[in-house]
Amino acid sequence: MNEPELEDIGDYSTLKGSKKKGVWIVIVVGLLIGAVYVVLSSKYSKVDDSIKIHDPIQKVKLAN
């Protein structure tokens, strides 16, 4: 099997048929995986058990 050489690789605009379809499939699958990640991370990354802390010291005087 021959490996592609840099001189043999064309631009995307010259791709035709199954190669162009393969590029689009990779792009669409990447976008779908990204969308699923965003939805799941926004759903499961919320913290509801945070501890409320009341600090009575609002300002600290600077010593001279």
Beta strands, then each sheet from edge to edge (+ up, - down):
end
